[in-house]
Amino acid sequence: MPGKTSSKIISDKSIAGRPKDEPAYRDRVYDLVLRIPPGRLMNYGLVARVLGAGYDARAIGNVMFATPKDGRNIPWHRVVNSQGKCSTAGLTMPPDLQQRLLEAEGIAFNEKGRCRIEKYLWIPPEYSEKADRDNPSGDYLPAGDYLFD
């Protein structure tokens, strides 16, 4: 649409013209995820919105999949999908590892493997203040982002 900006994927190697494998790109994601307190979480889409132009939910998922084992102890498990479910299927780890790590921090899941994302959601204070100014309703998640049925 004319006049509308987008953070869509331009190619497999770039997002909005920035390389996904650029360390500064990944480090912005990791720096934000490091701030998520134990017992709280964000979803991929919210991480992308907080980081702004050039980031989208799929890119955040790819960056989280490539979390380095470099001693920073990035709490990758605190980022879930938009339905409040863990997204580790098909990865080289036990399929329930993410859920077990979150449960150890006090996050409850139902029998379908969903958590009440609105209960555990962490929004960076600086983003929350901006969102309050831009969106007085306080609705930080699109409809359906925290389904729990």
VENTA-V220297 format. One line per field, one symbol per residue. ss: DSSP state (2 for helix, 1 for strand, 0 for the rest). phi: phi as a letter, one per 30 degrees, with the letter a starting at -180 (. if undefined). psi: psi as a letter, one per 40 degrees, with the letter a starting at -180 (. if undefined). A space follows every 10 residues. Layout:
ss=???
phi=???
psi=???
This chain:
ss=0000000011 1001100110 0022222222 2222000000 1112222222 2000002222 2222200000 0000022211 0000100000 0000002222 2222000010 0001102222 1000222222 2222000000 000000000
phi=.diccbcddc adcbbhicdd ddeddddddd dddddddeib abceddeddd djejbbeddd eddddcedcc jdhddeddcc ddcicdbcei ddaedceddd ddddcjdcbd dciccdeddc dcceeddddd ddddbedidd cdejdbdbc
psi=hhehiifihd ideihfehhd ehdddddddd ddddehiiei iiiddddddd daheiidddd dddddfhige eefhgdeehi ieefiifehe igihdedddd ddddeehiia eefiigddde hhhhdddddd ddddgeeege hiheefig.
